[in-house]
Amino acid sequence: MYLLWTSLVLYSSLLLSTHSQPENQKVKQKSLHKKDLDIIERYNGMCVQGAMGPSGRDGTPGVNGIPGTPGIPGRDGAKGEKGECMRESLEESWTPNFKQCAWSALNYGIDLGKIAECTFTKMRSHSALRVVFSGSLRLKCKTACCQRWYFTFNGAECSGPLPIEAIIYLDQGSAEFNSTINIHRTSTVEGLCEGISAGLVDVAVWVGTCSDYPRGDASTGWNSVSRIIIEELPK
Protein backbone atom coordinates (compact mmCIF):
# COMPACT_ATOMS: atom_id res chain seq x y z
CA MET A 1 0.00 0.00 0.00
CA TYR A 2 2.87 2.35 0.78
CA LEU A 3 4.30 1.87 -2.71
CA LEU A 4 0.92 2.57 -4.25
CA TRP A 5 0.58 5.79 -2.30
CA THR A 6 4.07 6.90 -3.23
CA SER A 7 3.28 6.27 -6.92
CA LEU A 8 0.12 8.32 -6.71
CA VAL A 9 1.92 11.25 -5.08
CA LEU A 10 4.67 11.09 -7.69
CA TYR A 11 2.07 10.98 -10.47
CA SER A 12 0.30 14.05 -9.05
CA SER A 13 3.57 15.99 -8.83
CA LEU A 14 4.35 15.22 -12.42
CA LEU A 15 0.97 16.45 -13.54
CA LEU A 16 1.45 19.75 -11.72
CA SER A 17 4.88 20.20 -13.11
CA THR A 18 3.65 19.57 -16.60
CA HIS A 19 1.19 22.46 -16.46
CA SER A 20 3.82 24.81 -15.08
CA GLN A 21 6.67 24.03 -17.49
CA PRO A 22 7.11 25.49 -20.96
CA GLU A 23 5.91 23.86 -24.17
CA ASN A 24 9.29 22.59 -25.17
CA GLN A 25 9.47 20.20 -22.23
CA LYS A 26 6.08 18.52 -22.88
CA VAL A 27 7.53 15.82 -25.11
CA LYS A 28 9.87 14.61 -22.40
CA GLN A 29 7.08 14.68 -19.85
CA LYS A 30 4.85 12.52 -22.06
CA SER A 31 7.38 9.72 -21.96
CA LEU A 32 7.71 10.12 -18.21
CA HIS A 33 3.91 10.12 -17.87
CA LYS A 34 3.62 6.76 -19.69
CA LYS A 35 6.33 5.27 -17.53
CA ASP A 36 4.53 6.38 -14.39
CA LEU A 37 1.31 4.79 -15.57
CA ASP A 38 3.13 1.50 -16.14
CA ILE A 39 4.50 1.64 -12.59
CA ILE A 40 1.04 2.30 -11.13
CA GLU A 41 -0.51 -0.54 -13.14
CA ARG A 42 2.27 -2.91 -12.06
CA TYR A 43 1.76 -2.17 -8.38
CA ASN A 44 -2.00 -2.39 -8.67
CA GLY A 45 -1.61 -5.98 -9.96
CA MET A 46 0.20 -6.88 -6.75
CA CYS A 47 -2.84 -6.09 -4.55
CA VAL A 48 -4.12 -8.94 -2.34
CA GLN A 49 -7.69 -10.11 -3.15
CA GLY A 50 -10.23 -9.49 -0.41
CA ALA A 51 -12.52 -12.03 1.27
CA MET A 52 -15.48 -13.42 -0.71
CA GLY A 53 -18.76 -11.67 -0.09
CA PRO A 54 -21.96 -13.40 1.11
CA SER A 55 -23.94 -15.48 -1.37
CA GLY A 56 -26.82 -13.82 -3.08
CA ARG A 57 -30.46 -14.88 -2.69
CA ASP A 58 -32.08 -17.39 -5.02
CA GLY A 59 -33.77 -15.86 -7.96
CA THR A 60 -37.48 -16.12 -8.80
CA PRO A 61 -38.36 -19.55 -10.28
CA GLY A 62 -38.77 -19.50 -14.00
CA VAL A 63 -41.97 -20.41 -15.83
CA ASN A 64 -42.57 -23.92 -17.22
CA GLY A 65 -41.03 -24.66 -20.55
CA ILE A 66 -42.84 -25.69 -23.69
CA PRO A 67 -44.11 -29.33 -23.52
CA GLY A 68 -41.96 -31.78 -25.44
CA THR A 69 -43.17 -33.73 -28.44
CA PRO A 70 -44.51 -37.33 -27.96
CA GLY A 71 -41.89 -40.09 -28.09
CA ILE A 72 -41.67 -42.88 -30.64
CA PRO A 73 -44.18 -45.75 -29.92
CA GLY A 74 -42.56 -48.89 -28.42
CA ARG A 75 -42.35 -52.20 -30.25
CA ASP A 76 -44.58 -55.19 -29.50
CA GLY A 77 -43.13 -57.65 -26.97
CA ALA A 78 -42.46 -61.35 -27.56
CA LYS A 79 -45.48 -63.65 -27.68
CA GLY A 80 -46.16 -65.36 -24.33
CA GLU A 81 -46.66 -69.06 -23.70
CA LYS A 82 -50.10 -70.62 -23.95
CA GLY A 83 -51.93 -70.54 -20.61
CA GLU A 84 -53.52 -73.49 -18.83
CA CYS A 85 -57.18 -74.30 -19.25
CA MET A 86 -59.30 -72.89 -16.44
CA ARG A 87 -62.45 -74.81 -17.31
CA GLU A 88 -62.77 -76.47 -13.92
CA SER A 89 -62.60 -73.19 -12.01
CA LEU A 90 -65.50 -71.86 -14.12
CA GLU A 91 -67.77 -74.81 -13.44
CA GLU A 92 -70.93 -74.30 -11.44
CA SER A 93 -70.99 -75.18 -7.75
CA TRP A 94 -71.21 -78.89 -6.91
CA THR A 95 -74.70 -80.37 -6.86
CA PRO A 96 -75.25 -83.58 -4.84
CA ASN A 97 -75.88 -86.64 -6.99
CA PHE A 98 -76.72 -89.96 -5.32
CA LYS A 99 -79.04 -92.96 -5.60
CA GLN A 100 -80.14 -95.91 -3.48
CA CYS A 101 -81.53 -99.27 -4.60
CA ALA A 102 -82.97 -101.51 -1.86
CA TRP A 103 -84.49 -105.02 -1.59
CA SER A 104 -86.53 -106.37 1.28
CA ALA A 105 -85.15 -109.95 1.07
CA LEU A 106 -82.83 -111.02 -1.74
CA ASN A 107 -82.34 -114.53 -0.34
CA TYR A 108 -79.75 -115.29 -3.02
CA GLY A 109 -78.09 -118.63 -2.43
CA ILE A 110 -75.79 -118.55 -5.51
CA ASP A 111 -72.05 -119.09 -5.05
CA LEU A 112 -70.93 -117.55 -8.38
CA GLY A 113 -72.56 -114.69 -10.33
CA LYS A 114 -74.39 -111.37 -10.13
CA ILE A 115 -76.47 -110.74 -7.02
CA ALA A 116 -78.03 -107.30 -7.61
CA GLU A 117 -77.52 -104.17 -9.72
CA CYS A 118 -78.44 -100.49 -9.66
CA THR A 119 -78.22 -98.10 -12.66
CA PHE A 120 -76.80 -94.64 -11.93
CA THR A 121 -76.42 -91.47 -14.05
CA LYS A 122 -72.95 -90.00 -13.58
CA MET A 123 -72.91 -86.25 -14.31
CA ARG A 124 -69.16 -85.60 -14.72
CA SER A 125 -66.19 -87.52 -16.06
CA HIS A 126 -63.72 -85.99 -13.57
CA SER A 127 -65.41 -87.31 -10.46
CA ALA A 128 -65.42 -90.44 -8.30
CA LEU A 129 -68.18 -92.90 -7.41
CA ARG A 130 -68.66 -94.00 -3.83
CA VAL A 131 -70.53 -97.32 -3.62
CA VAL A 132 -71.85 -99.22 -0.62
CA PHE A 133 -73.50 -102.60 -0.34
CA SER A 134 -75.11 -103.47 2.97
CA GLY A 135 -76.78 -106.85 3.60
CA SER A 136 -76.44 -110.20 5.33
CA LEU A 137 -73.68 -112.55 4.13
CA ARG A 138 -73.04 -116.17 4.98
CA LEU A 139 -70.52 -118.89 4.12
CA LYS A 140 -70.42 -122.52 5.24
CA CYS A 141 -68.35 -125.55 4.26
CA LYS A 142 -67.06 -128.80 5.71
CA THR A 143 -63.46 -128.00 4.74
CA ALA A 144 -61.61 -124.68 4.47
CA CYS A 145 -63.29 -122.33 1.93
CA CYS A 146 -63.43 -118.66 0.89
CA GLN A 147 -65.92 -116.49 -0.96
CA ARG A 148 -65.55 -112.95 -2.35
CA TRP A 149 -68.22 -110.25 -2.79
CA TYR A 150 -67.28 -107.39 -5.16
CA PHE A 151 -68.56 -104.47 -7.27
CA THR A 152 -68.54 -104.06 -11.05
CA PHE A 153 -69.09 -100.91 -13.13
CA ASN A 154 -70.57 -101.57 -16.56
CA GLY A 155 -69.49 -105.18 -16.18
CA ALA A 156 -65.84 -104.52 -15.16
CA GLU A 157 -64.25 -104.32 -11.74
CA CYS A 158 -62.86 -101.00 -10.58
CA SER A 159 -59.31 -100.20 -11.71
CA GLY A 160 -59.07 -96.68 -10.30
CA PRO A 161 -57.23 -97.53 -8.23
CA LEU A 162 -58.19 -101.12 -7.20
CA PRO A 163 -61.22 -103.46 -7.00
CA ILE A 164 -63.87 -102.88 -4.32
CA GLU A 165 -64.37 -106.17 -2.47
CA ALA A 166 -64.90 -108.08 0.78
CA ILE A 167 -64.20 -111.72 1.61
CA ILE A 168 -65.29 -114.35 4.10
CA TYR A 169 -62.95 -117.19 4.94
CA LEU A 170 -64.04 -120.27 6.89
CA ASP A 171 -61.64 -122.85 8.32
CA GLN A 172 -62.51 -126.53 8.49
CA GLY A 173 -62.95 -126.20 12.25
CA SER A 174 -61.97 -128.73 14.89
CA ALA A 175 -63.48 -131.61 16.84
CA GLU A 176 -65.00 -129.17 19.34
CA PHE A 177 -66.79 -127.08 16.69
CA ASN A 178 -69.11 -128.06 13.90
CA SER A 179 -67.52 -126.86 10.63
CA THR A 180 -70.95 -126.65 8.99
CA ILE A 181 -72.12 -123.89 11.34
CA ASN A 182 -74.63 -121.59 9.58
CA ILE A 183 -74.30 -117.93 10.67
CA HIS A 184 -75.73 -114.98 8.64
CA ARG A 185 -74.22 -111.56 9.50
CA THR A 186 -75.03 -108.11 8.12
CA SER A 187 -71.87 -106.92 6.39
CA THR A 188 -70.75 -103.96 4.27
CA VAL A 189 -68.76 -103.74 1.03
CA GLU A 190 -67.67 -100.15 0.37
CA GLY A 191 -65.17 -98.10 -1.66
CA LEU A 192 -64.40 -95.27 -4.12
CA CYS A 193 -63.83 -95.78 -7.82
CA GLU A 194 -62.29 -93.21 -10.20
CA GLY A 195 -61.88 -93.06 -13.97
CA ILE A 196 -65.50 -93.79 -14.87
CA SER A 197 -66.94 -91.75 -17.75
CA ALA A 198 -70.06 -89.62 -17.43
CA GLY A 199 -73.40 -91.16 -18.40
CA LEU A 200 -75.33 -94.28 -17.39
CA VAL A 201 -73.34 -96.67 -15.19
CA ASP A 202 -74.56 -100.17 -14.28
CA VAL A 203 -73.32 -100.78 -10.72
CA ALA A 204 -73.61 -104.42 -9.64
CA VAL A 205 -72.65 -106.67 -6.71
CA TRP A 206 -71.24 -110.12 -7.48
CA VAL A 207 -70.09 -113.16 -5.54
CA GLY A 208 -67.16 -115.36 -6.55
CA THR A 209 -64.26 -117.39 -5.24
CA CYS A 210 -61.03 -116.32 -3.62
CA SER A 211 -57.78 -117.21 -5.33
CA ASP A 212 -56.17 -120.52 -4.26
CA TYR A 213 -59.11 -121.50 -2.07
CA PRO A 214 -62.11 -123.73 -2.87
CA ARG A 215 -65.54 -122.18 -2.85
CA GLY A 216 -68.10 -122.87 -0.16
CA ASP A 217 -71.86 -122.49 0.23
CA ALA A 218 -72.58 -118.72 0.01
CA SER A 219 -75.78 -116.84 0.83
CA THR A 220 -76.61 -113.13 0.37
CA GLY A 221 -79.50 -111.02 1.71
CA TRP A 222 -81.21 -113.66 3.78
CA ASN A 223 -84.35 -112.55 5.65
CA SER A 224 -83.32 -108.83 5.79
CA VAL A 225 -83.11 -105.63 3.78
CA SER A 226 -80.17 -105.25 1.39
CA ARG A 227 -79.21 -102.00 -0.35
CA ILE A 228 -76.78 -100.46 -2.80
CA ILE A 229 -75.96 -96.76 -2.31
CA ILE A 230 -74.18 -94.81 -5.08
CA GLU A 231 -72.88 -91.26 -4.69
CA GLU A 232 -70.92 -89.05 -7.10
CA LEU A 233 -68.12 -87.08 -5.40
CA PRO A 234 -65.77 -84.34 -6.62
CA LYS A 235 -62.09 -85.25 -6.91
C-alpha positions, 0 to 999 in steps of 0.5 A: 500500500505504501508503494501505491501511495508513493506512486500516486503522489509522484504521479500528481507531482508530475501532472502539476509540473507539466502544467507549469513548465514550458511547451518545449518540455512537454515531449519529455514529460509525455514519456515520463507520464507513460512510464509512471502509468506502467509503474502504477498498473504494475503495483495495482496488480500486486494487490491482495484479493479481499474475502469473498462476499456473502452469497446472493439470494435465489432468484425467482423460479422461471416459468414452465417450458414448452411441452416436449413432443410425444416419443416414438411408440414402443415395439410389441413384446415377444409372444407369451406361452399358452396358458392353462385351461381354467375350465374347472374353475369356471364350473358351477358349484357342486350339486349332490348326486346320489341314488339308493336301490334296496331289496326287502329280502334277496335270499340269493343262495348262488355261489358264483354270479351277479347278485343285484344291480343299480343303474346310476347317471354320472354327471361328470367324467372328472369325479369319483363314485362312492358305492356301498353294499349293505346286507347279510352274508353267509358262508359254510363248508365242511373243509376250508373255503373262501368267498368274495363279494365285489362291485362291477361298473358296466361289467368290469371291476374298478381299476381306479385304483383297485377293485372294491371287495370283501371276503369271508374265509371259513376254516374246516374247524376242529373236533369241538366245533361243527364246521358246517355252522350256519351264521348270517351276518349283516356286512358292508362292502364299500369303496371309491372308484375313479376313472369312470366316464359320465353317463349311465353306469350299471353298478352291480354286486357279485359273488365269486371265489377267492384265489387258491381256495375252494368255494363254499356255500354262500348266501346273500340277503337272507331274511333282511333288507339289502341295499346299494348306495351310489354317490358321485363325489368331486375329486 
